[in-house]
Amino acid sequence: MKIIVADTYDEMSRLATHKLLATMLKSGRVNMAITAGNTPKGVYQLLVDEVAGRDYYENVHFYNFDEVPVNGEPEGVTMTNLRRLFFTPAKVSESQIERLTPENYQTWDEKLTADGGLDLMLMGLGADGHFLGNVPGATKFGNQTYRVEADATPTLREVLVDEVGGDESKAPDFYVTMGPQSVMT
């Protein structure tokens, strides 16, 4: 592992974009898990210009690594945001998007293995130490992809309500996420 410390957000965004593009240019199938948080917005702005309309990236498959379902909506928070930030403006084909959902999370790790594993993950680290949907007090190191109940921590229900725009009626009772063991594989 190589740790690079950037001096500014713009520098971090450029460095991350370069790393993603270098991985995306590999021959054969490339599997990348990406995030929809605030941190990568600058990366996606740069990446869209490089990816849109370029068919030589058709070998790249994108995976979401967590999903907060939204009651009454066909897609959850993560996929909705990934579409807005990257997939739609970059014109990523549906055949390149691999969706983790509440319906398939129990077989997600097997799917990743069958697809050849992940070549790269773009993720952030939250102020409370969370990564992906793994939150302090709810996550066990050995977890693979799993379901996290809204009552797993005292404040998680509030977080889920915020994730769906503050509308209690749209807030789910759970979400799904790749666990630490899935990330390490």
Backbone as CSV, one residue per row, in Angstrom:
resi,resn,N_x,N_y,N_z,CA_x,CA_y,CA_z,C_x,C_y,C_z
1,MET,0.853,-1.170,0.000,0.000,0.000,0.000,0.902,1.237,0.000
2,LYS,0.487,2.215,-0.753,1.218,3.476,-0.810,0.288,4.572,-0.310
3,ILE,0.727,5.316,0.690,-0.079,6.415,1.230,0.458,7.728,0.669
4,ILE,-0.433,8.495,0.088,-0.079,9.794,-0.472,-0.882,10.843,0.288
5,VAL,-0.214,11.852,0.794,-0.878,12.942,1.504,-0.892,14.159,0.583
6,ALA,-2.083,14.617,0.254,-2.229,15.789,-0.605,-2.378,17.035,0.262
7,ASP,-1.908,18.154,-0.268,-1.969,19.416,0.470,-3.336,20.096,0.370
8,THR,-4.065,19.825,-0.725,-5.355,20.478,-0.926,-6.379,19.475,-1.448
9,TYR,-7.637,19.855,-1.353,-8.713,19.027,-1.888,-8.554,18.850,-3.393
10,ASP,-8.214,19.926,-4.104,-8.033,19.837,-5.553,-6.910,18.880,-5.921
11,GLU,-5.820,18.940,-5.190,-4.704,18.026,-5.452,-5.132,16.577,-5.195
12,MET,-5.837,16.347,-4.093,-6.322,15.000,-3.788,-7.244,14.509,-4.897
13,SER,-8.124,15.366,-5.378,-9.047,14.986,-6.445,-8.293,14.624,-7.718
14,ARG,-7.287,15.415,-8.070,-6.490,15.125,-9.276,-5.721,13.815,-9.126
15,LEU,-5.086,13.612,-7.977,-4.325,12.381,-7.753,-5.233,11.150,-7.802
16,ALA,-6.384,11.235,-7.173,-7.322,10.109,-7.181,-7.826,9.841,-8.596
17,THR,-8.115,10.888,-9.348,-8.569,10.736,-10.723,-7.515,10.025,-11.561
18,HIS,-6.261,10.417,-11.399,-5.169,9.773,-12.139,-5.082,8.284,-11.792
19,LYS,-5.232,7.954,-10.525,-5.169,6.551,-10.090,-6.334,5.765,-10.697
20,LEU,-7.526,6.324,-10.651,-8.681,5.640,-11.232,-8.492,5.424,-12.728
21,LEU,-8.071,6.458,-13.436,-7.892,6.341,-14.883,-6.818,5.307,-15.226
22,ALA,-5.733,5.276,-14.477,-4.678,4.288,-14.727,-5.221,2.874,-14.563
23,THR,-6.036,2.664,-13.551,-6.635,1.347,-13.338,-7.644,1.037,-14.435
24,MET,-8.428,2.016,-14.819,-9.463,1.819,-15.838,-8.865,1.483,-17.209
25,LEU,-7.631,1.869,-17.454,-6.995,1.618,-18.751,-6.365,0.226,-18.851
26,LYS,-6.402,-0.550,-17.792,-5.871,-1.905,-17.850,-6.673,-2.722,-18.856
27,SER,-6.022,-3.703,-19.463,-6.740,-4.561,-20.397,-7.561,-5.590,-19.628
28,GLY,-8.571,-6.118,-20.270,-9.454,-7.074,-19.626,-10.467,-6.376,-18.740
29,ARG,-11.233,-7.177,-18.043,-12.264,-6.642,-17.153,-11.615,-5.930,-15.970
30,VAL,-12.145,-4.746,-15.642,-11.702,-3.969,-14.484,-12.921,-3.752,-13.590
31,ASN,-12.793,-4.111,-12.316,-13.889,-3.984,-11.357,-13.522,-2.946,-10.305
32,MET,-14.359,-1.919,-10.194,-14.099,-0.827,-9.265,-15.316,-0.565,-8.388
33,ALA,-15.102,-0.484,-7.086,-16.168,-0.085,-6.167,-15.965,1.396,-5.861
34,ILE,-17.037,2.172,-5.990,-16.924,3.615,-5.795,-17.982,4.097,-4.809
35,THR,-17.736,5.270,-4.254,-18.594,5.829,-3.224,-19.384,7.029,-3.735
36,ALA,-20.431,7.346,-3.000,-21.267,8.478,-3.387,-21.231,9.582,-2.338
37,GLY,-20.268,9.569,-1.459,-20.185,10.586,-0.415,-19.747,11.934,-0.955
38,ASN,-19.491,12.869,-0.050,-19.071,14.214,-0.444,-17.626,14.280,-0.915
39,THR,-16.761,13.485,-0.340,-15.333,13.565,-0.643,-15.018,13.408,-2.125
40,PRO,-15.637,12.467,-2.855,-15.213,12.268,-4.250,-15.862,13.184,-5.279
41,LYS,-16.619,14.170,-4.857,-17.288,15.030,-5.842,-16.297,15.659,-6.820
42,GLY,-15.166,16.118,-6.337,-14.139,16.699,-7.209,-13.553,15.666,-8.160
43,VAL,-13.400,14.445,-7.676,-12.905,13.357,-8.525,-13.887,13.116,-9.666
44,TYR,-15.167,13.022,-9.349,-16.158,12.755,-10.388,-16.227,13.889,-11.406
45,GLN,-16.072,15.128,-10.962,-16.085,16.246,-11.915,-14.957,16.092,-12.930
46,LEU,-13.782,15.683,-12.460,-12.650,15.479,-13.363,-12.822,14.212,-14.195
47,LEU,-13.329,13.169,-13.585,-13.458,11.874,-14.252,-14.493,11.889,-15.368
48,VAL,-15.572,12.612,-15.178,-16.628,12.673,-16.198,-16.049,13.135,-17.525
49,ASP,-15.250,14.184,-17.509,-14.674,14.714,-18.744,-13.775,13.698,-19.445
50,GLU,-13.132,12.845,-18.671,-12.217,11.850,-19.238,-12.934,10.611,-19.758
51,VAL,-14.094,10.288,-19.191,-14.769,9.022,-19.482,-15.886,9.160,-20.516
52,ALA,-16.639,10.247,-20.464,-17.827,10.400,-21.316,-17.470,10.256,-22.795
53,GLY,-18.189,9.357,-23.464,-18.019,9.191,-24.899,-16.810,8.379,-25.321
54,ARG,-16.107,7.778,-24.382,-14.903,7.012,-24.725,-15.180,5.519,-24.538
55,ASP,-15.325,4.822,-25.658,-15.699,3.414,-25.597,-14.579,2.511,-25.088
56,TYR,-13.367,3.013,-24.976,-12.290,2.152,-24.463,-12.384,1.934,-22.957
57,TYR,-13.395,2.491,-22.320,-13.648,2.206,-20.903,-14.810,1.220,-20.723
58,GLU,-15.247,0.594,-21.801,-16.364,-0.352,-21.715,-16.021,-1.594,-20.904
59,ASN,-14.744,-1.852,-20.657,-14.317,-3.008,-19.867,-14.429,-2.761,-18.360
60,VAL,-14.759,-1.542,-17.971,-14.807,-1.184,-16.552,-16.222,-1.414,-16.015
61,HIS,-16.275,-2.116,-14.878,-17.549,-2.372,-14.197,-17.495,-1.682,-12.839
62,PHE,-18.569,-0.980,-12.521,-18.639,-0.189,-11.299,-19.588,-0.840,-10.298
63,TYR,-19.157,-0.947,-9.068,-19.918,-1.561,-7.990,-20.159,-0.524,-6.900
64,ASN,-21.373,-0.482,-6.372,-21.609,0.303,-5.159,-21.340,-0.640,-3.988
65,PHE,-20.772,-0.131,-2.921,-20.414,-1.032,-1.820,-21.313,-0.889,-0.611
66,ASP,-22.293,-0.028,-0.698,-23.333,0.029,0.324,-24.585,0.624,-0.313
67,GLU,-25.711,0.415,0.348,-26.954,0.979,-0.176,-27.948,1.197,0.955
68,VAL,-28.493,2.405,0.994,-29.566,2.768,1.919,-30.842,2.815,1.094
69,PRO,-31.723,1.824,1.268,-32.966,1.858,0.489,-33.826,3.048,0.898
70,VAL,-34.623,3.526,-0.032,-35.537,4.635,0.236,-36.950,4.088,0.032
71,ASN,-37.739,4.101,1.096,-39.105,3.579,1.006,-39.865,4.271,-0.120
72,GLY,-40.432,3.475,-1.019,-41.223,4.013,-2.115,-40.428,4.400,-3.346
73,GLU,-39.113,4.194,-3.336,-38.274,4.562,-4.482,-37.629,3.309,-5.079
74,PRO,-37.403,3.292,-6.403,-36.828,2.107,-7.037,-35.344,1.892,-6.718
75,GLU,-34.623,2.967,-6.413,-33.207,2.847,-6.060,-32.946,3.566,-4.756
76,GLY,-31.860,3.151,-4.115,-31.504,3.740,-2.841,-30.652,4.986,-2.980
77,VAL,-30.210,5.483,-1.838,-29.441,6.725,-1.749,-28.136,6.637,-2.532
78,THR,-27.396,5.548,-2.358,-26.086,5.436,-3.003,-26.204,5.446,-4.516
79,MET,-27.037,4.575,-5.079,-27.151,4.517,-6.537,-27.728,5.806,-7.108
80,THR,-28.673,6.409,-6.435,-29.230,7.680,-6.898,-28.126,8.734,-6.987
81,ASN,-27.296,8.810,-5.955,-26.207,9.794,-5.953,-25.113,9.456,-6.958
82,LEU,-24.772,8.172,-7.097,-23.770,7.795,-8.098,-24.246,8.127,-9.511
83,ARG,-25.518,7.928,-9.765,-26.054,8.291,-11.086,-25.938,9.800,-11.320
84,ARG,-26.297,10.580,-10.312,-26.262,12.044,-10.439,-24.829,12.557,-10.580
85,LEU,-23.925,12.042,-9.765,-22.549,12.542,-9.737,-21.680,12.027,-10.882
86,PHE,-21.922,10.773,-11.300,-20.983,10.173,-12.242,-21.629,9.392,-13.387
87,PHE,-22.442,8.383,-13.088,-22.912,7.487,-14.142,-23.633,8.212,-15.270
88,THR,-24.562,9.083,-14.952,-25.336,9.774,-15.993,-24.475,10.772,-16.764
89,PRO,-23.764,11.701,-16.102,-22.959,12.638,-16.897,-21.811,11.960,-17.667
90,ALA,-21.289,10.837,-17.165,-20.204,10.134,-17.857,-20.734,9.155,-18.901
91,LYS,-22.065,9.035,-18.973,-22.713,8.141,-19.942,-22.255,6.695,-19.770
92,VAL,-22.192,6.249,-18.520,-21.819,4.868,-18.223,-23.002,3.967,-18.572
93,SER,-22.745,2.937,-19.330,-23.782,1.998,-19.753,-24.293,1.192,-18.557
94,GLU,-25.587,0.878,-18.570,-26.183,0.055,-17.505,-25.472,-1.294,-17.379
95,SER,-24.953,-1.811,-18.490,-24.268,-3.108,-18.453,-22.963,-3.046,-17.668
96,GLN,-22.484,-1.850,-17.372,-21.250,-1.674,-16.604,-21.520,-1.420,-15.115
97,ILE,-22.775,-1.300,-14.737,-23.135,-0.960,-13.356,-23.620,-2.212,-12.641
98,GLU,-22.915,-2.568,-11.576,-23.245,-3.737,-10.758,-23.813,-3.216,-9.442
99,ARG,-25.087,-3.504,-9.181,-25.806,-2.888,-8.057,-25.920,-3.814,-6.851
100,LEU,-25.373,-3.370,-5.732,-25.640,-4.007,-4.447,-26.997,-3.507,-3.985
101,THR,-27.895,-4.440,-3.642,-29.246,-4.073,-3.234,-29.648,-4.873,-1.992
102,PRO,-30.725,-4.478,-1.333,-31.227,-5.287,-0.220,-31.645,-6.691,-0.653
103,GLU,-31.919,-6.867,-1.928,-32.337,-8.177,-2.424,-31.166,-9.107,-2.722
104,ASN,-29.975,-8.577,-3.012,-28.861,-9.448,-3.412,-27.658,-9.420,-2.464
105,TYR,-27.758,-8.724,-1.354,-26.578,-8.572,-0.493,-26.042,-9.898,0.029
106,GLN,-26.910,-10.904,0.205,-26.455,-12.177,0.768,-25.581,-12.971,-0.207
107,THR,-25.636,-12.643,-1.484,-24.800,-13.322,-2.475,-23.758,-12.383,-3.096
108,TRP,-23.617,-11.180,-2.545,-22.726,-10.160,-3.118,-21.267,-10.601,-3.117
109,ASP,-20.799,-11.184,-2.033,-19.394,-11.596,-1.960,-19.089,-12.695,-2.980
110,GLU,-20.029,-13.616,-3.174,-19.852,-14.650,-4.190,-19.812,-14.035,-5.580
111,LYS,-20.662,-13.026,-5.816,-20.667,-12.335,-7.109,-19.321,-11.661,-7.357
112,LEU,-18.807,-10.967,-6.339,-17.507,-10.303,-6.491,-16.417,-11.313,-6.837
113,THR,-16.422,-12.438,-6.162,-15.429,-13.481,-6.448,-15.598,-13.995,-7.870
114,ALA,-16.834,-14.286,-8.269,-17.101,-14.787,-9.618,-16.703,-13.769,-10.692
115,ASP,-16.828,-12.481,-10.378,-16.469,-11.422,-11.329,-14.968,-11.146,-11.359
116,GLY,-14.200,-11.805,-10.502,-12.745,-11.629,-10.506,-12.217,-10.745,-9.398
117,GLY,-13.074,-10.351,-8.452,-12.642,-9.488,-7.351,-12.567,-8.030,-7.778
118,LEU,-12.286,-7.177,-6.811,-12.184,-5.740,-7.081,-10.741,-5.354,-7.376
119,ASP,-10.566,-4.512,-8.384,-9.249,-3.999,-8.725,-8.931,-2.719,-7.962
120,LEU,-9.980,-1.995,-7.544,-9.776,-0.720,-6.864,-11.054,-0.333,-6.141
121,MET,-10.900,0.314,-4.989,-12.046,0.882,-4.266,-11.768,2.355,-4.027
122,LEU,-12.736,3.183,-4.293,-12.676,4.605,-3.969,-13.621,4.804,-2.798
123,MET,-13.054,5.047,-1.615,-13.890,5.212,-0.430,-13.339,6.309,0.446
124,GLY,-14.187,6.770,1.328,-13.794,7.805,2.270,-13.799,7.253,3.684
125,LEU,-13.417,8.094,4.591,-13.416,7.757,6.009,-14.170,8.867,6.721
126,GLY,-15.257,8.486,7.403,-16.088,9.478,8.073,-15.456,10.017,9.341
127,ALA,-15.957,11.143,9.806,-15.440,11.796,11.015,-15.540,10.892,12.234
128,ASP,-16.524,9.978,12.236,-16.683,9.055,13.363,-15.908,7.758,13.160
129,GLY,-15.139,7.667,12.073,-14.353,6.473,11.785,-15.065,5.476,10.894
130,HIS,-16.260,5.789,10.407,-16.952,4.816,9.565,-16.344,4.781,8.171
131,PHE,-16.401,3.621,7.557,-16.028,3.441,6.162,-17.086,2.555,5.531
132,LEU,-17.469,2.892,4.298,-18.629,2.286,3.665,-19.794,2.456,4.631
133,GLY,-20.581,1.424,4.879,-21.661,1.519,5.849,-21.286,0.897,7.183
134,ASN,-19.998,0.735,7.413,-19.512,0.128,8.651,-19.329,1.219,9.694
135,VAL,-20.119,1.139,10.745,-20.112,2.184,11.757,-19.620,1.647,13.096
136,PRO,-18.915,2.489,13.842,-18.463,2.074,15.171,-19.641,1.601,16.025
137,GLY,-19.452,0.486,16.670,-20.483,-0.056,17.541,-21.408,-1.049,16.869
138,ALA,-21.369,-1.146,15.552,-22.253,-2.078,14.846,-21.478,-3.096,14.015
139,THR,-20.270,-2.769,13.650,-19.503,-3.599,12.727,-18.563,-4.542,13.468
140,LYS,-18.494,-5.766,12.973,-17.520,-6.735,13.462,-16.504,-6.956,12.352
141,PHE,-15.232,-7.106,12.712,-14.175,-7.217,11.720,-14.424,-8.340,10.721
142,GLY,-15.007,-9.440,11.143,-15.220,-10.586,10.269,-16.414,-10.470,9.335
143,ASN,-17.173,-9.372,9.410,-18.352,-9.221,8.551,-17.962,-9.206,7.079
144,GLN,-18.711,-9.992,6.303,-18.687,-9.815,4.864,-19.850,-8.880,4.554
145,THR,-20.390,-8.908,3.363,-21.509,-8.023,3.053,-22.690,-8.414,3.937
146,TYR,-23.280,-7.433,4.594,-24.310,-7.729,5.586,-25.340,-6.620,5.680
147,ARG,-26.380,-6.904,6.430,-27.489,-5.979,6.669,-27.279,-5.339,8.037
148,VAL,-27.432,-4.009,8.092,-27.280,-3.265,9.340,-28.650,-2.716,9.725
149,GLU,-29.123,-3.096,10.888,-30.431,-2.641,11.361,-30.332,-1.204,11.880
150,ALA,-31.388,-0.447,11.706,-31.413,0.966,12.088,-31.191,1.179,13.579
151,ASP,-31.481,0.166,14.384,-31.287,0.307,15.832,-29.936,-0.245,16.306
152,ALA,-29.009,-0.473,15.372,-27.702,-1.039,15.719,-26.882,-0.122,16.627
153,THR,-27.081,1.175,16.514,-26.430,2.143,17.409,-27.496,3.167,17.817
154,PRO,-27.259,3.899,18.893,-28.275,4.851,19.363,-28.645,5.943,18.359
155,THR,-27.736,6.326,17.483,-28.012,7.448,16.577,-28.210,7.032,15.120
156,LEU,-28.131,5.744,14.821,-28.185,5.302,13.427,-29.521,5.617,12.760
157,ARG,-30.606,5.491,13.458,-31.917,5.814,12.878,-31.954,7.270,12.400
158,GLU,-31.410,8.179,13.216,-31.354,9.593,12.827,-30.516,9.786,11.570
159,VAL,-29.419,9.072,11.476,-28.549,9.156,10.301,-29.310,8.706,9.055
160,LEU,-30.065,7.614,9.166,-30.822,7.113,8.019,-31.917,8.091,7.591
161,VAL,-32.550,8.746,8.536,-33.556,9.763,8.203,-32.878,10.912,7.451
162,ASP,-31.709,11.347,7.918,-30.956,12.394,7.212,-30.577,11.956,5.797
163,GLU,-30.168,10.695,5.640,-29.754,10.169,4.331,-30.871,10.255,3.297
164,VAL,-32.109,10.145,3.733,-33.247,10.198,2.798,-33.894,11.576,2.780
165,GLY,-33.132,12.593,3.135,-33.610,13.965,3.043,-34.473,14.431,4.192
166,GLY,-34.411,13.733,5.323,-35.161,14.150,6.497,-36.606,13.680,6.550
167,ASP,-37.017,12.901,5.571,-38.396,12.419,5.514,-38.496,11.076,6.233
168,GLU,-39.055,11.090,7.430,-39.180,9.879,8.263,-39.905,8.754,7.528
169,SER,-40.885,9.085,6.699,-41.657,8.056,6.000,-40.831,7.329,4.934
170,LYS,-39.757,7.946,4.470,-38.900,7.321,3.455,-37.710,6.590,4.067
171,ALA,-37.484,6.788,5.353,-36.327,6.186,6.020,-36.518,4.681,6.190
172,PRO,-35.500,3.896,5.839,-35.596,2.448,5.987,-35.284,2.008,7.419
173,ASP,-35.563,0.755,7.702,-35.234,0.165,8.998,-33.859,-0.489,8.969
174,PHE,-33.176,-0.426,7.817,-31.882,-1.087,7.653,-31.191,-0.535,6.414
175,TYR,-29.942,-0.938,6.232,-29.225,-0.739,4.976,-28.280,-1.908,4.805
176,VAL,-27.645,-2.019,3.647,-26.704,-3.103,3.387,-25.341,-2.513,3.048
177,THR,-24.290,-3.226,3.425,-22.933,-2.746,3.181,-21.950,-3.898,3.065
178,MET,-20.906,-3.686,2.298,-19.791,-4.614,2.333,-19.111,-4.429,3.687
179,GLY,-18.723,-5.514,4.316,-18.047,-5.459,5.601,-16.544,-5.444,5.454
180,PRO,-15.834,-5.335,6.568,-14.363,-5.302,6.530,-13.759,-6.509,5.819
181,GLN,-14.337,-7.686,6.030,-13.797,-8.881,5.377,-13.957,-8.813,3.860
182,SER,-15.066,-8.245,3.402,-15.277,-8.080,1.961,-14.256,-7.107,1.372
183,VAL,-13.965,-6.049,2.090,-13.017,-5.044,1.629,-11.611,-5.639,1.532
184,MET,-11.277,-6.495,2.473,-9.919,-7.061,2.528,-9.692,-8.165,1.499
185,THR,-10.764,-8.677,0.909,-10.636,-9.804,-0.008,-10.137,-9.364,-1.360
